[in-house]
Amino acid sequence: MAQDKRYTAIRNLIKVGEITKLEDMFMYVKETQMRKDLNIGYHPWRKKMKNFGLFELQQMKKLASLIGVDYLVIVELINKGCAPNDLHQ
């Protein structure tokens, strides 16, 4: 399966430090497309956008696979976008 060029661009921008948190990715891939690529329904996606701490490990790994990075990079991007209480709910 060929990798989507938008996700390749995101990987390159992460490497040079232009993308530092999850929401920065939405300038290159629309939220709707990303949630479809991750097989997440609309309402669960909305909840995750309000509280990034709700992302499941498998979803982070799938996103990492789409982008072509280690899943720990995604964990870090999500963590940077979370309010301190988000990760504990």
ZALOGU-690407 format. One record per residue (C-alpha): residue number from 0; x negated, y, z. Coordinates in steps of 0.1 Angstrom, whole numbers, plus 2048, in hexadecimal, padded with zeros to 3 digits. Example, Ala and Ser with C-alpha at 12.3 -4.5 7.8 and 13.67 -1.06 7.14 Angstrom:
2
   pos     X     Y     Z
     0   785   7D3   84E
     1   777   7F5   847
! end
This chain:
89
   pos     X     Y     Z
     0   800   800   800
     1   7F1   822   7F6
     2   7EE   83B   811
     3   804   85A   80F
     4   7EE   878   805
     5   7FF   88D   820
     6   7F3   875   83B
     7   7D0   875   82C
     8   7D0   89B   82E
     9   7DB   899   853
    10   7BF   881   85A
    11   7A5   898   84B
    12   7B4   8B6   85E
    13   7B2   8A3   87E
    14   78D   89C   878
    15   785   8C1   872
    16   79A   8CC   890
    17   7B6   8DE   87D
    18   7D0   8C7   88B
    19   7CE   8C6   8B1
    20   7F1   8BB   8BC
    21   80D   8A6   8AD
    22   823   8C3   8A2
    23   807   8D1   88C
    24   80C   8B3   875
    25   82F   8C0   86C
    26   81F   8DA   855
    27   814   8BE   83E
    28   82F   8A3   844
    29   853   8AC   84B
    30   861   89E   86C
    31   87C   88C   859
    32   862   87A   843
    33   84C   871   861
    34   869   863   875
    35   874   84E   857
    36   851   841   853
    37   851   838   877
    38   874   828   876
    39   881   83F   891
    40   8A5   84A   890
    41   8AF   86F   891
    42   8BB   871   8B5
    43   89E   85D   8C4
    44   887   873   8AF
    45   897   893   8BD
    46   891   886   8E1
    47   86D   87E   8D9
    48   868   8A1   8CB
    49   875   8B0   8EC
    50   85F   898   900
    51   841   889   8EF
    52   83C   872   90C
    53   859   85D   8FE
    54   844   851   8E1
    55   83E   82B   8E3
    56   81C   81C   8DE
    57   827   80A   8BF
    58   833   82B   8B0
    59   812   83B   8B7
    60   800   81D   8A7
    61   816   81F   888
    62   80F   845   885
    63   7EA   83F   889
    64   7EB   824   86E
    65   7FD   83C   856
    66   7E3   857   85C
    67   7C5   83F   85D
    68   7B8   847   880
    69   7B5   835   8A1
    70   7D5   835   8B5
    71   7C2   846   8D1
    72   7C0   865   8BB
    73   7E6   866   8B9
    74   7E8   861   8DF
    75   7D2   880   8E3
    76   7E6   895   8CA
    77   806   88C   8DC
    78   7F7   892   8FE
    79   7EC   8B5   8F3
    80   80F   8BE   8E9
    81   81F   8B2   909
    82   82A   8C7   926
    83   81A   8B9   946
    84   83B   8A9   952
    85   843   899   930
    86   82C   87C   935
    87   83B   872   956
    88   85F   870   94C
! end
